[in-house]
């Protein structure tokens, strides 16, 4: 990974090449990141993330950058390639649907849901799988979280139910784990986000078969995503979606209330839970 003052190696990935092109074009114009952000109708943070290859550029940002540089469509044409190579082929349809979701219901039994992970937690988690490009994999996951950064109706309603054993698995070590718990508590304060924990005393529940997500989209049927070992799959069958909906309702009923869940997470953060 490039340091804060070192541009990414453009030969290392399509994402890094996109970053290097933005840096090259900005340098040619003699603009600061703040000036480019103003011209591209973006934030300085968004420009910084893109230039360090820490986020996958959205199509909207690519259009804004291209217009600012008068690049003739270069960055607009390059953006789909960045997306294509940042995410596994089988996962791309889900990423597109997730971005359009009005609401989502997520269950996770082993790890913190991807949309709630800190960058350090995600990196430690992925390290065990030894991906070909760790930086790209982490950037892709962090980029998905932009959908939870909106305000009001721009932010989807998100409901997360996790098993308490997730809170016992200190991935990344104590410091990374504490930061991750703080992130959970912060996200739980968002008006459109709910986080519940199924206590360890609940020995059997409908989520034991594995993690899954239900997406509610405008003008289309609900979509189910079932995670798996090698890859996940989309479920569009109404009967399967109905069964998943029933399972999620049961999981919410078996979980602690949002307030009690927050207290439990705080207990782990303060070391009162082992």
SULFENDA-V563339 format. One record per residue. PSI is psi in degrees with one decimal (999 if undefined). OMEGA is omega in whole degrees, 0 to 359 (999 if undefined). Layout:
psi=PSI omega=OMEGA
psi=PSI omega=OMEGA
This chain:
psi=138.9 omega=178
psi=148.3 omega=176
psi=177.5 omega=184
psi=-31.1 omega=183
psi=3.0 omega=183
psi=121.4 omega=180
psi=153.3 omega=180
psi=152.2 omega=178
psi=113.3 omega=185
psi=-15.2 omega=180
psi=-4.6 omega=186
psi=-29.2 omega=180
psi=166.3 omega=177
psi=-37.2 omega=178
psi=-43.7 omega=179
psi=-35.0 omega=178
psi=-42.6 omega=177
psi=-45.1 omega=179
psi=-44.8 omega=182
psi=-34.2 omega=178
psi=-40.1 omega=178
psi=-44.0 omega=178
psi=-44.0 omega=181
psi=-47.6 omega=182
psi=-39.2 omega=179
psi=-42.0 omega=181
psi=-40.0 omega=178
psi=-36.7 omega=180
psi=-14.1 omega=182
psi=28.1 omega=183
psi=149.2 omega=168
psi=169.4 omega=175
psi=-36.9 omega=179
psi=-41.2 omega=179
psi=-42.5 omega=178
psi=-41.3 omega=179
psi=-41.8 omega=179
psi=-44.0 omega=182
psi=-29.7 omega=182
psi=3.3 omega=181
psi=46.9 omega=180
psi=-171.7 omega=176
psi=156.9 omega=177
psi=-35.7 omega=178
psi=-41.0 omega=180
psi=-41.1 omega=179
psi=-43.3 omega=180
psi=-44.3 omega=179
psi=-42.4 omega=181
psi=-43.4 omega=183
psi=-22.3 omega=177
psi=7.1 omega=179
psi=36.7 omega=179
psi=-7.7 omega=177
psi=146.6 omega=174
psi=124.1 omega=183
psi=136.9 omega=176
psi=163.9 omega=177
psi=-33.6 omega=179
psi=-43.8 omega=179
psi=-40.4 omega=179
psi=-41.6 omega=177
psi=-43.9 omega=180
psi=-42.2 omega=179
psi=-43.5 omega=181
psi=-41.4 omega=179
psi=-41.1 omega=181
psi=-41.7 omega=182
psi=-11.5 omega=189
psi=51.8 omega=187
psi=3.9 omega=175
psi=25.2 omega=178
psi=2.5 omega=181
psi=-52.8 omega=184
psi=-29.9 omega=177
psi=-41.6 omega=180
psi=-29.3 omega=183
psi=-31.0 omega=186
psi=-45.3 omega=179
psi=-31.5 omega=178
psi=-39.0 omega=177
psi=-48.3 omega=180
psi=-43.7 omega=183
psi=-42.2 omega=184
psi=-10.4 omega=178
psi=-32.7 omega=182
psi=147.0 omega=173
psi=146.6 omega=183
psi=-41.4 omega=183
psi=-21.1 omega=184
psi=-18.6 omega=184
psi=-46.3 omega=179
psi=-38.0 omega=179
psi=-41.7 omega=180
psi=-42.2 omega=180
psi=-41.8 omega=179
psi=-40.7 omega=180
psi=-38.1 omega=181
psi=-26.8 omega=182
psi=-3.5 omega=186
psi=137.7 omega=173
psi=-31.9 omega=177
psi=160.4 omega=180
psi=148.0 omega=175
psi=119.5 omega=188
psi=131.9 omega=172
psi=134.8 omega=178
psi=133.0 omega=185
psi=-15.1 omega=187
psi=-34.6 omega=185
psi=167.6 omega=173
psi=133.2 omega=178
psi=142.9 omega=185
psi=-36.9 omega=182
psi=-13.2 omega=182
psi=3.7 omega=184
psi=143.4 omega=169
psi=162.8 omega=180
psi=-39.6 omega=181
psi=-40.3 omega=178
psi=-46.0 omega=180
psi=-41.3 omega=181
psi=-42.8 omega=179
psi=-39.0 omega=179
psi=-46.4 omega=183
psi=-24.7 omega=182
psi=-32.1 omega=181
psi=-26.6 omega=179
psi=-6.6 omega=178
psi=63.9 omega=180
psi=156.8 omega=180
psi=-38.0 omega=178
psi=95.6 omega=181
psi=-45.3 omega=183
psi=-43.4 omega=179
psi=-40.5 omega=181
psi=-42.9 omega=179
psi=-43.4 omega=180
psi=-40.3 omega=180
psi=-42.5 omega=180
psi=-43.6 omega=179
psi=-32.8 omega=180
psi=-35.3 omega=179
psi=-27.6 omega=184
psi=-9.3 omega=180
psi=-24.0 omega=180
psi=-18.3 omega=177
psi=8.6 omega=182
psi=-3.5 omega=181
psi=172.4 omega=179
psi=146.2 omega=176
psi=-133.3 omega=183
psi=-14.4 omega=178
psi=-17.1 omega=181
psi=125.2 omega=181
psi=153.7 omega=171
psi=127.5 omega=185
psi=128.0 omega=180
psi=121.5 omega=181
psi=127.7 omega=172
psi=126.2 omega=179
psi=154.4 omega=176
psi=145.6 omega=183
psi=-27.1 omega=180
psi=-22.4 omega=174
psi=-37.2 omega=182
psi=-12.7 omega=180
psi=-15.3 omega=185
psi=97.2 omega=185
psi=69.3 omega=180
psi=128.2 omega=179
psi=-6.8 omega=180
psi=170.7 omega=187
psi=-44.8 omega=184
psi=-45.7 omega=178
psi=-39.0 omega=183
psi=-40.3 omega=178
psi=-43.2 omega=178
psi=-35.6 omega=179
psi=-40.1 omega=178
psi=-39.1 omega=177
psi=-39.9 omega=177
psi=-42.3 omega=178
psi=-46.7 omega=181
psi=-38.1 omega=178
psi=-45.0 omega=180
psi=-34.3 omega=181
psi=-17.9 omega=179
psi=-10.8 omega=179
psi=133.1 omega=184
psi=-29.9 omega=185
psi=12.4 omega=180
psi=133.5 omega=177
psi=133.8 omega=176
psi=125.8 omega=177
psi=150.4 omega=180
psi=131.6 omega=174
psi=117.2 omega=185
psi=154.0 omega=183
psi=-20.2 omega=178
psi=-20.0 omega=177
psi=95.2 omega=188
psi=-20.5 omega=180
psi=133.2 omega=178
psi=166.6 omega=185
psi=-10.8 omega=182
psi=0.9 omega=183
psi=-17.2 omega=179
psi=-13.1 omega=176
psi=167.8 omega=182
psi=151.1 omega=176
psi=162.3 omega=181
psi=140.1 omega=174
psi=125.8 omega=179
psi=132.5 omega=176
psi=117.9 omega=183
psi=158.7 omega=180
psi=133.1 omega=172
psi=16.9 omega=177
psi=155.6 omega=178
psi=158.7 omega=177
psi=148.9 omega=182
psi=137.6 omega=177
psi=136.6 omega=172
psi=122.8 omega=180
psi=120.6 omega=180
psi=155.5 omega=180
psi=179.0 omega=183
psi=-57.1 omega=182
psi=-41.8 omega=179
psi=157.6 omega=178
psi=-178.5 omega=179
psi=150.4 omega=174
psi=139.9 omega=176
psi=122.3 omega=182
psi=-4.5 omega=181
psi=124.5 omega=183
psi=-37.1 omega=181
psi=-41.5 omega=180
psi=-38.7 omega=179
psi=-39.5 omega=177
psi=-41.1 omega=179
psi=-39.4 omega=179
psi=-38.3 omega=178
psi=-43.9 omega=178
psi=-42.5 omega=179
psi=-40.2 omega=181
psi=-37.8 omega=177
psi=-39.8 omega=178
psi=-40.1 omega=179
psi=-42.6 omega=178
psi=-37.9 omega=181
psi=-33.3 omega=181
psi=-19.1 omega=183
psi=160.6 omega=173
psi=157.7 omega=176
psi=161.0 omega=177
psi=-40.8 omega=180
psi=-44.8 omega=179
psi=-33.5 omega=177
psi=-40.8 omega=177
psi=-38.9 omega=178
psi=-38.8 omega=180
psi=-44.6 omega=178
psi=-40.7 omega=177
psi=-37.5 omega=178
psi=-41.5 omega=176
psi=-38.2 omega=180
psi=-39.9 omega=182
psi=2.0 omega=177
psi=16.1 omega=180
psi=-6.4 omega=177
psi=142.7 omega=180
psi=999 omega=999
